Amino acid sequence: MVGPGLALLPDTAADLPRAAVAPVPGTLVTVHPHAFVVLAADGRAVLVHLGIDTVQLRGEGFTVHAEVGAVLAVGDPVVSWSPHAVATGGRSALVPVIALDAGASAIDAAAEVGTRVEAGQSLFVWS
């Protein structure tokens, strides 16, 4: 409905804070404790949503590190959260990363399904 993308499944075993980072260089145009959008210079935007149904937590367990309007580099921390706390609270810690307003065939995966990715690693590229 909002665009194609990939989803990350963070490690939920350890109760450690994790940083959700900027997936592209650009300007932070929307930030909530559970989700944020970065707009790249070319006008393409990427949504990162931390867990499923986490809006219901009303920010509890999330720490926002950047404000709307911040200029970000790939890998800059935007929000810290605990996937462990989300999972043990009965919600999914799955993290959708979405190319907003793109067509279904507009992206190609850059990371192999089922492999570990590191902060700042490309997940997909616009074709």
N, C-alpha and C positions, 0 to 999 in steps of 0.2 A: 504493500500500500504506500510506503514512503520511499522505497527504492531498494535496489539489490544490496547485498553485503555478505558478511561472514559473521560467525559468532565464535567467541572465545569461551572456553570453560576453565576458569581459574581454579587453582588448587584450593580446596576448601578444608583440607585436613588440619592445617595449623591455623590457630587464631592470631594471625599476624596482619597488620594493616598492609594493604596493597595500594600502590599508586596507579591510578588510571591516567594515562598520558595523552598528549596531543598526537593524533595519528597522522596529521599533515601540518606543514607550516601554514600559519594563517592567523586570523583574528577570532577570538572567542566571541561568538555572537549570542549564545544562549548558554547559561549554566544553572543547573539545579543540583542539589546534592546527589541525585540519582542518575543524572544525564547531562550531556553537554554537546554543543555543536561548534565545530571549527570551520570557518569559511576561508578557503584558500584564495590566493590572489587571482586565480583564473575564474573565480566565481563558483567553483564546486565546493559543496559543503559535506561534511561527514558528521554523522550523529554517533555518539557512543552512549549506550544505555547500560548502566551498571545493575545487572540482575533483572529479573522479571517480577512485576508487581511491586517493585521497591518504592514507587511513589507513595505507597501506603505507609511507609515508615516515616514520612514527613521529615526527612533529613537525619533522623536518629542513626548514628553509626557512620555517618559520612562527614568528611571535612573538606570543604572547598578551598583550594589554594590559589585560584586565579579569578579575576573579575571580568565581567563582560567588557569587551574592548581591548583586553590584553592581547599583545602580539606574541604568538607562541612559535617555538621551533618544535620539530618532531621530537617527541620524548619528554617535553616539559610536563611536569606534574600538574594536573588540573584538579583531581579529586582523590582523596584517600578513603578507603573503605575496607571492610572485612568481609570477603566472600564467605568465610567460615560462619560469621554471625548471621549473614543472610540465609545461608543454607540451613543452619541449625534452627533458624526462626521459621522454617517451613516454606521458604521461597527458593526459586531457582537463582543461582549465582551466574547463570549464562549471560554473557556480555555481547549483545548484538552491536556490530559496527557497520553502519549503513551509509551508502553513497546516496545522499538525499536527492530526490527528484531526477534520478537517472533511470534510464530504461533497463529492462531486465538483462540485456546483453551488453550493457555499457561498461562492465568491469570484468577483469580476468583475475582469478586467484593468483596470488604471488606466494602464498604459503600452502604447503601440502596439508590436506585434511588429516587430522589426527596427530600432527606434529607439534612440538613445543615451540612457541614463539617468545621472543624477548621484547621488552619495551623498545619501541622505535623501529622494529622490524616491519617491513611492508607486508600487509595482509592481502591487498588487491591493488590493481592498477586500472585506471580508466583507459578504455580502448578507443 
